[in-house]
Amino acid sequence: MSTPAALLLAGADGRFDASLFTPAALGSHDPFGADRLVAYNGSDGIAAGVVRTSASFAIEDFPHIEMLVVHAGKVLLHSAEPSAEPALELAPGASAVIGRGSTFKLEAEPGTLWAFCAVKRAAAGAEPGLTLLDPRAMLSPSAAPEPQILIGPEPQCRSRNAFEDDACDLRIGVWDSTPYRRHGRPHKLHELMHLVEGSVTLEGADGSRLTAGPGATLFVAQGTPCAWHSTAYVRKFYAVK
């Protein structure tokens, strides 16, 4: 299993460091298993990485929950649910969530790449469906970092959950914040973050720095020591567990 780390899954241009990834399926029924590259695979059932594919899939009873963020190519998602909206078309920068138990078709253009965060051990009770994340969603005030770890003024933070699964304590949505800086501490949750606007530098306990800007997708494992430094407004998609 993987050790806690802060990882750049993919840049805005779709490039990624292949040395960080291992080809692996998320189980024997993973429909994207042949095309999946895993950067983090936790003992608690959470995984993160990228999928690189040019294929089409007809899927029944999707075996896990997966958030995907497209970095190259295009993805078309067609839900089989009677009440579903028309097909979701995901160009680079777009994100959606596939619920466990979903029946759908996925078509990927040649050279498609998406970053993902998946929960493999969803509790009993499927929640099928496809959820599109709206980068311009209206947000509500949310908690700022603890005062004792802030360096400078308290930021104004807002968020909105677009998808929640209480059984496995998973929340996916949109967050934004004014600039701030904080001291390092172990990351409280597993988090995939895709930067819609702004940039951030994450600094490890060893002084290493991971800087990412708009269009980049990162994954920070629970327990990873890191500090946060942003000098401008930041808006991101998130998946936290």
C-alpha positions as CSV (number, residue, x, y, z in Angstrom):
1,M,0.0,0.0,0.0
2,S,1.1,3.6,-0.6
3,T,2.7,5.9,2.0
4,P,1.2,9.4,2.7
5,A,2.4,12.0,0.1
6,A,1.4,15.1,-1.8
7,L,1.4,14.2,-5.5
8,L,0.8,16.0,-8.8
9,L,-1.4,13.7,-10.7
10,A,-1.5,15.7,-13.9
11,G,-0.8,19.2,-15.2
12,A,-3.0,21.5,-17.1
13,D,-1.4,20.3,-20.3
14,G,-2.1,16.6,-19.5
15,R,1.5,15.8,-18.7
16,F,2.3,13.6,-15.8
17,D,5.3,11.9,-14.2
18,A,5.0,8.3,-15.2
19,S,7.5,7.2,-12.5
20,L,4.9,8.0,-9.8
21,F,2.3,5.6,-11.2
22,T,1.8,1.8,-11.4
23,P,-0.6,0.1,-13.8
24,A,-3.3,-1.5,-11.7
25,A,-7.0,-2.1,-11.6
26,L,-9.1,-1.2,-8.6
27,G,-10.4,-4.8,-8.4
28,S,-11.4,-7.6,-10.6
29,H,-14.5,-5.8,-11.9
30,D,-12.9,-2.4,-12.6
31,P,-14.0,-1.5,-16.2
32,F,-11.1,0.9,-16.6
33,G,-8.5,-1.4,-15.1
34,A,-6.6,-2.0,-18.3
35,D,-6.1,1.7,-18.8
36,R,-5.6,2.8,-15.2
37,L,-2.4,4.1,-13.6
38,V,-2.4,4.4,-9.8
39,A,-0.3,6.8,-7.8
40,Y,-1.9,6.2,-4.4
41,N,-3.7,3.1,-3.2
42,G,-4.6,3.2,0.5
43,S,-5.5,0.3,2.8
44,D,-8.7,2.2,3.6
45,G,-10.1,1.8,0.1
46,I,-9.2,5.2,-1.4
47,A,-7.1,5.4,-4.6
48,A,-5.9,8.2,-6.9
49,G,-4.2,8.3,-10.3
50,V,-5.0,8.7,-13.9
51,V,-6.8,6.8,-16.7
52,R,-5.4,7.0,-20.2
53,T,-7.8,5.6,-22.8
54,S,-9.2,5.9,-26.3
55,A,-11.9,3.3,-25.8
56,S,-15.7,3.1,-25.3
57,F,-17.3,1.3,-22.5
58,A,-20.8,-0.1,-21.7
59,I,-20.9,-0.5,-18.0
60,E,-23.5,-2.1,-15.7
61,D,-23.4,-1.8,-11.9
62,F,-20.2,0.4,-11.6
63,P,-18.2,-1.2,-8.7
64,H,-17.0,1.9,-6.8
65,I,-17.4,5.7,-6.6
66,E,-15.1,7.7,-8.9
67,M,-14.5,11.4,-9.4
68,L,-12.8,12.2,-12.7
69,V,-11.2,15.4,-14.0
70,V,-10.4,15.4,-17.7
71,H,-7.0,16.6,-18.7
72,A,-6.8,15.7,-22.4
73,G,-9.2,14.6,-25.1
74,K,-12.9,14.4,-24.3
75,V,-15.3,12.1,-22.4
76,L,-18.9,11.5,-23.1
77,L,-21.0,10.0,-20.4
78,H,-24.5,8.6,-21.2
79,S,-26.5,7.5,-18.2
80,A,-29.0,4.7,-18.4
81,E,-31.1,6.1,-15.6
82,P,-34.6,7.0,-16.8
83,S,-34.5,10.5,-15.2
84,A,-31.0,11.3,-16.3
85,E,-30.1,14.4,-18.2
86,P,-28.7,14.2,-21.7
87,A,-25.1,13.0,-22.1
88,L,-22.4,14.8,-20.1
89,E,-19.6,16.1,-22.4
90,L,-16.4,16.6,-20.5
91,A,-13.6,18.6,-22.1
92,P,-10.3,19.3,-20.4
93,G,-11.0,21.0,-17.0
94,A,-14.4,19.4,-16.6
95,S,-15.2,17.0,-13.8
96,A,-18.0,14.5,-12.9
97,V,-18.7,11.8,-10.3
98,I,-19.8,8.3,-11.2
99,G,-21.8,6.8,-8.4
100,R,-21.5,3.2,-7.2
101,G,-24.0,1.0,-9.0
102,S,-24.3,3.2,-12.1
103,T,-25.2,1.8,-15.5
104,F,-23.9,4.0,-18.3
105,K,-21.8,4.3,-21.4
106,L,-18.5,6.2,-21.6
107,E,-16.9,7.2,-24.9
108,A,-13.4,8.6,-24.9
109,E,-11.7,10.4,-27.7
110,P,-8.3,9.2,-28.9
111,G,-5.7,10.3,-26.4
112,T,-8.0,11.0,-23.5
113,L,-6.6,11.3,-20.0
114,W,-8.4,11.9,-16.8
115,A,-7.2,12.2,-13.2
116,F,-9.3,10.3,-10.7
117,C,-10.0,9.7,-7.0
118,A,-12.0,6.6,-6.2
119,V,-13.4,5.0,-3.1
120,K,-13.3,1.2,-3.6
121,R,-15.0,0.2,-0.3
122,A,-18.3,2.0,-0.5
123,A,-20.7,0.7,2.1
124,A,-23.7,-1.4,1.3
125,G,-26.3,0.6,-0.7
126,A,-25.5,1.9,-4.2
127,E,-26.1,5.5,-5.2
128,P,-26.1,5.2,-9.0
129,G,-26.0,8.3,-11.2
130,L,-23.7,10.8,-12.8
131,T,-23.0,14.2,-11.2
132,L,-21.5,17.1,-13.1
133,L,-19.4,19.5,-11.1
134,D,-20.2,23.2,-11.8
135,P,-17.0,25.3,-11.5
136,R,-19.2,28.5,-11.1
137,A,-21.5,27.0,-8.5
138,M,-22.8,29.4,-5.8
139,L,-20.9,28.7,-2.6
140,S,-21.6,29.2,1.1
141,P,-19.2,30.3,3.9
142,S,-17.2,27.5,5.3
143,A,-14.6,27.0,8.1
144,A,-11.2,28.6,7.8
145,P,-8.0,26.9,9.0
146,E,-7.4,27.0,12.8
147,P,-6.1,30.3,14.0
148,Q,-3.1,28.7,15.7
149,I,-1.6,27.5,12.4
150,L,-2.3,30.6,10.3
151,I,0.5,32.9,9.2
152,G,-1.2,36.2,8.7
153,P,-4.9,37.2,8.3
154,E,-7.7,34.6,8.4
155,P,-9.0,33.8,4.9
156,Q,-12.6,33.9,3.7
157,C,-13.5,30.4,2.6
158,R,-16.6,29.1,0.9
159,S,-17.7,25.7,-0.4
160,R,-20.6,23.6,-1.7
161,N,-20.9,19.8,-1.8
162,A,-22.2,18.5,-5.1
163,F,-22.0,14.8,-4.1
164,E,-22.0,13.2,-0.7
165,D,-21.9,9.6,0.5
166,D,-22.3,9.5,4.3
167,A,-21.7,5.7,4.4
168,C,-18.1,6.1,3.4
169,D,-17.7,9.7,4.6
170,L,-17.0,11.1,1.1
171,R,-17.7,14.7,0.0
172,I,-17.1,16.1,-3.5
173,G,-17.7,19.7,-4.6
174,V,-16.3,23.2,-5.1
175,W,-14.3,25.4,-2.7
176,D,-12.7,28.8,-2.8
177,S,-10.7,31.1,-0.6
178,T,-8.9,34.4,-0.4
179,P,-5.1,34.2,-0.2
180,Y,-3.6,32.7,3.0
181,R,-0.6,31.0,4.4
182,R,-0.5,28.4,7.2
183,H,2.1,26.3,9.0
184,G,2.5,22.6,8.2
185,R,0.5,19.9,9.8
186,P,-0.6,16.4,8.9
187,H,-3.4,16.6,6.3
188,K,-6.7,15.8,8.1
189,L,-8.3,13.9,5.2
190,H,-7.4,12.3,1.9
191,E,-8.0,15.0,-0.7
192,L,-8.0,15.3,-4.5
193,M,-7.9,18.9,-5.5
194,H,-8.2,20.3,-9.1
195,L,-7.3,24.0,-9.3
196,V,-9.9,25.9,-11.3
197,E,-8.4,29.3,-10.6
198,G,-5.3,30.4,-8.7
199,S,-2.2,28.6,-7.6
200,V,-0.9,27.1,-4.4
201,T,2.4,25.8,-3.0
202,L,2.4,22.8,-0.6
203,E,5.5,22.5,1.5
204,G,6.5,19.2,3.1
205,A,8.1,18.7,6.4
206,D,11.4,18.1,4.6
207,G,11.3,21.5,2.8
208,S,10.1,20.0,-0.5
209,R,7.7,22.2,-2.4
210,L,4.9,21.2,-4.8
211,T,3.5,24.2,-6.7
212,A,0.5,23.9,-9.0
213,G,-1.6,26.4,-11.0
214,P,-4.9,26.5,-12.9
215,G,-5.8,23.2,-14.5
216,A,-3.5,21.0,-12.3
217,T,-4.8,18.1,-10.3
218,L,-3.1,17.1,-7.0
219,F,-3.7,14.4,-4.4
220,V,-2.8,14.7,-0.8
221,A,-3.0,11.6,1.3
222,Q,-4.3,11.8,4.9
223,G,-1.5,12.3,7.3
224,T,0.8,14.0,4.8
225,P,2.7,16.8,6.6
226,C,2.3,20.0,4.5
227,A,2.0,23.7,4.7
228,W,-0.2,25.9,2.4
229,H,0.8,29.1,0.7
230,S,-1.5,30.9,-1.8
231,T,-0.9,34.6,-2.8
232,A,-4.1,35.0,-4.8
233,Y,-7.7,33.8,-4.9
234,V,-8.1,30.1,-5.3
235,R,-11.0,28.0,-6.5
236,K,-10.9,24.3,-6.7
237,F,-12.8,21.1,-7.2
238,Y,-12.3,18.7,-4.2
239,A,-12.9,15.2,-3.1
240,V,-12.3,14.6,0.6
241,K,-12.6,11.5,2.7
